[in-house]
Amino acid sequence: MKKLIVFVFSICLLISCSEQESDGTIVVQTDFGEKDGAVAAMRGVAYGVDADLVVADLTHEIPAYNIWEAAYRLNQVIDYWPANTVFVSVVDPGVGTERRSVVVKTKKDHYIVTPDNGTLTLVAESEGIAAARLIDEKINRRQGSSQSYTFHGRDVYMYTAARLASGKISFEEVGPEYKGPLTMILYQRAAASSGLIKGNIPVLDIQYGNVWTNIPDSILKTNGIKTGDSLIVSISHKDSVVYSDKIPLVNTFGEVPEGKPLAYSNSLMNFSVAINMGDFAKTFKISSGPEWTVTIKK
């Protein structure tokens, strides 16, 4: 009987010791593209830490240096992944400078390894940040890489992510706790006042040139706007109006003649504008980012 108790205790201890904060999955986004070996090098670092890791791609087509789009794409997908997934986001125009390298744990138990340059802006709002730690490069840096100053995605971020995802380090072992404010990007949040609805253009539906906003259709409904209404839509870059016209709010593109503009709710149920069988963004020279705003009124 004693031998059975010892055996059961040993098995329980083994299971307990093998538990880790991550589920062994890493999701990676960069602005590297895949024309060269940079992304493959990062994958190799991860598998060098633990060959059983799962390394998935979010995207490697973030426009070069575009921290805002990195913030958007990260926020777009993070909620679809299980708790304890480790995300690596490397859009890092300040690589090699004194900018902070951090790992954050969100309130939904996702981990994000990234430079603290604004990439966390939207996730901080949608999931909340439970804790942040500075990466201690004395411990969490690929061996033999100390003289490399321009590829922290490979040498620091992926290496740290792999060690965390594989259970070789705990979140606390990433480095010292960071209690200061994280870097956030200012932008126009969706809001309504006195019949005027304001929002931001976080991203374009680039394949078709549709313009997506961060204004949920719920705001339109609570302000008395419904399908079939004609809306005055104005789009500005900084303080300059780039587009302003009256267009119909419809359910789908085919409800207006080919070549005509329309407003609709996109797949995220956010207010968007398009041209039926055309490219709204290219036609009116619209782009996306924190400095692009939209106003709507009946």
C-alpha positions in Angstrom: 0.0 0.0 0.0 2.8 2.4 0.9 4.5 1.7 -2.5 1.2 2.5 -4.3 0.9 5.8 -2.4 4.5 6.7 -3.2 4.0 5.8 -6.9 0.8 8.0 -7.1 2.5 10.8 -5.3 5.5 10.6 -7.7 3.2 10.7 -10.7 1.3 13.7 -9.3 4.6 15.5 -8.6 5.8 14.8 -12.2 2.7 16.2 -13.7 2.9 19.3 -11.4 6.5 19.9 -12.3 5.8 19.5 -16.0 3.1 22.2 -15.9 4.1 25.5 -17.6 2.6 28.9 -18.1 2.5 28.6 -21.9 0.8 25.9 -24.0 3.9 25.6 -26.2 2.6 27.8 -29.0 4.2 30.9 -30.4 2.5 33.2 -32.9 4.8 35.6 -34.7 4.3 38.9 -36.7 7.0 41.1 -38.2 7.6 43.6 -40.9 10.4 41.5 -42.4 8.6 40.0 -45.4 9.8 36.6 -46.5 12.1 37.5 -49.3 15.1 36.5 -47.3 16.0 34.2 -44.4 15.1 36.5 -41.4 11.8 34.7 -40.6 13.4 31.3 -41.0 16.2 32.3 -38.7 13.7 33.2 -36.0 11.9 29.9 -36.4 15.2 28.1 -36.2 16.0 29.8 -32.9 12.6 28.7 -31.4 13.1 25.1 -32.5 16.7 25.2 -31.2 15.3 25.9 -27.7 12.6 23.2 -28.0 11.9 21.2 -31.2 8.3 20.4 -29.9 7.2 24.0 -30.0 4.4 25.1 -32.4 5.5 28.2 -34.3 2.6 29.9 -36.2 2.7 33.0 -38.4 0.4 35.9 -37.8 1.8 37.9 -40.7 5.2 39.1 -41.9 3.7 41.7 -44.3 3.3 44.6 -41.9 4.4 47.7 -43.8 8.0 48.5 -42.9 8.2 50.4 -39.6 4.4 50.6 -39.2 4.0 50.2 -35.5 0.3 51.2 -35.7 -0.6 48.3 -38.1 1.4 45.9 -35.9 -0.8 47.0 -33.0 -4.0 46.5 -35.1 -3.1 43.1 -36.5 -2.1 41.8 -33.0 -5.3 43.0 -31.5 -7.3 41.6 -34.5 -6.3 38.0 -33.8 -5.2 37.6 -30.2 -8.6 36.7 -28.8 -9.0 33.8 -31.2 -5.9 32.0 -29.6 -6.0 30.0 -26.4 -4.9 31.4 -23.1 -1.1 31.1 -22.5 -0.2 31.5 -26.2 3.0 33.5 -26.6 2.9 36.2 -29.2 6.1 37.8 -30.7 5.6 41.1 -32.4 8.7 42.6 -34.1 8.1 45.9 -35.8 11.1 47.7 -34.3 12.4 50.8 -36.0 14.3 51.6 -32.8 16.2 48.3 -32.7 19.5 48.7 -30.8 18.5 51.9 -29.1 17.4 52.4 -25.4 13.8 51.5 -26.1 12.4 48.9 -23.7 12.1 45.2 -24.6 9.2 43.7 -22.7 7.1 40.7 -22.1 3.5 41.5 -21.0 0.9 39.2 -19.6 -2.7 40.2 -20.5 -5.7 39.9 -18.3 -6.8 37.1 -20.6 -3.5 35.2 -20.0 -1.8 35.8 -23.3 1.9 36.7 -23.4 3.4 39.3 -25.8 7.1 39.7 -26.4 7.8 43.0 -28.2 9.6 46.3 -28.1 7.6 48.8 -26.0 7.0 51.2 -28.8 3.2 51.4 -29.1 2.6 47.9 -30.4 0.6 47.1 -27.2 -1.8 50.1 -27.6 -5.0 48.2 -28.7 -4.4 45.0 -26.8 -4.1 47.0 -23.6 -7.6 48.4 -24.3 -9.2 45.1 -25.4 -7.6 42.6 -23.0 -5.9 44.8 -20.4 -2.3 44.3 -19.2 -2.0 42.3 -16.0 1.8 42.6 -15.6 4.9 43.6 -17.6 8.5 42.6 -17.3 11.7 43.9 -18.9 13.7 41.3 -20.7 17.0 40.6 -18.9 19.3 40.1 -21.8 22.0 38.7 -19.5 19.9 35.6 -19.2 17.4 35.8 -22.1 19.5 36.3 -25.1 20.7 33.8 -27.7 24.2 32.6 -26.8 26.9 34.3 -28.9 24.7 37.1 -30.1 25.9 39.9 -27.8 27.7 41.7 -30.6 24.6 41.8 -32.8 22.7 45.1 -32.4 20.1 45.0 -35.3 18.3 41.6 -35.0 16.7 41.5 -31.6 13.8 39.7 -33.1 16.0 36.7 -33.6 18.5 37.1 -30.7 16.2 38.4 -27.9 12.5 38.3 -28.6 12.2 34.8 -30.3 14.7 33.3 -27.9 12.9 34.7 -24.9 9.5 33.6 -26.3 10.7 30.1 -26.9 12.1 29.7 -23.4 8.8 31.0 -22.0 6.6 28.9 -24.3 8.6 25.7 -23.6 8.5 26.2 -19.8 12.3 26.7 -19.5 11.6 30.0 -17.8 8.6 31.3 -15.9 7.1 34.8 -16.6 8.9 36.0 -13.5 12.2 34.8 -14.9 11.9 37.0 -18.0 13.4 39.9 -16.0 12.5 42.6 -13.5 8.9 43.8 -13.2 8.1 47.0 -15.1 5.6 49.2 -13.3 6.0 52.3 -15.4 3.6 53.3 -18.1 3.9 51.4 -21.4 4.1 53.4 -24.6 0.7 54.1 -26.2 -0.3 55.6 -29.5 -2.8 58.4 -29.4 -5.8 58.0 -31.8 -9.5 58.9 -32.1 -11.6 56.4 -30.3 -15.1 55.7 -31.4 -17.4 58.3 -29.8 -20.7 60.1 -30.4 -21.8 63.6 -29.3 -24.7 65.8 -30.4 -25.5 63.7 -33.4 -21.9 63.6 -34.6 -20.0 60.2 -34.6 -16.2 60.2 -34.7 -13.7 57.4 -35.2 -10.4 56.3 -36.6 -9.3 54.4 -39.7 -7.2 51.6 -38.2 -6.6 49.7 -41.4 -7.7 49.3 -45.0 -9.2 46.2 -46.5 -6.3 46.4 -48.8 -7.2 43.8 -51.4 -10.3 45.8 -52.4 -9.5 49.3 -51.2 -12.4 49.4 -48.7 -11.9 51.8 -45.8 -12.5 50.2 -42.4 -13.2 52.3 -39.2 -13.2 51.5 -35.5 -16.8 52.6 -35.2 -19.1 49.7 -34.2 -22.5 49.5 -35.7 -23.9 49.6 -32.2 -23.0 53.3 -31.9 -24.8 54.0 -35.2 -28.0 52.2 -33.9 -28.0 54.0 -30.5 -27.7 57.3 -32.4 -30.8 56.5 -34.6 -28.9 55.6 -37.8 -30.3 52.6 -39.7 -29.8 50.8 -43.0 -31.2 52.9 -45.8 -30.2 56.2 -44.3 -28.0 58.7 -46.3 -25.1 59.8 -44.2 -22.6 62.6 -44.5 -19.2 61.0 -44.3 -16.1 63.0 -43.9 -12.5 61.7 -43.8 -9.6 63.7 -42.5 -5.8 63.3 -42.3 -4.6 65.3 -39.3 -6.6 68.5 -39.7 -7.2 68.3 -43.5 -10.5 67.0 -44.9 -9.6 64.6 -47.7 -13.1 63.3 -48.5 -16.7 64.5 -47.7 -19.9 63.4 -49.3 -23.4 62.0 -48.7 -23.6 58.2 -49.2 -26.1 55.5 -48.4 -25.8 53.0 -45.6 -26.6 49.6 -47.1 -26.2 45.9 -46.2 -24.1 44.8 -49.2 -22.2 46.2 -52.2 -24.7 45.3 -54.9 -27.3 47.6 -53.5 -25.7 50.5 -55.2 -24.8 50.8 -58.9 -21.3 49.7 -60.0 -18.8 52.5 -59.4 -20.8 54.2 -56.7 -19.8 54.7 -53.0 -21.6 53.1 -50.2 -21.3 52.6 -46.4 -21.7 49.2 -44.8 -20.8 47.1 -41.7 -17.7 45.0 -42.3 -17.0 41.5 -41.0 -16.1 42.9 -37.6 -19.4 44.8 -37.6 -17.7 48.1 -37.8 -18.7 51.0 -40.1 -16.9 51.0 -43.4 -17.0 52.7 -46.8 -16.4 51.3 -50.2 -17.1 51.7 -53.9 -19.0 48.9 -55.6 -16.5 47.1 -57.8 -14.0 49.9 -57.2 -11.2 51.0 -54.9 -12.4 53.7 -52.5 -8.9 54.2 -50.9 -7.1 54.6 -54.1 -9.8 56.8 -55.7 -9.9 59.3 -52.9 -6.3 58.9 -51.7 -7.3 57.5 -48.3 -4.8 55.7 -46.0 -4.9 54.4 -42.4 -3.3 55.0 -39.1 -3.7 57.0 -35.9 -3.8 60.4 -37.8 -6.8 59.4 -40.0 -10.3 60.2 -38.7 -13.8 59.7 -39.8 -17.0 61.7 -38.9 -20.5 60.6 -39.6 -23.8 62.4 -39.3 -27.3 62.2 -40.8 
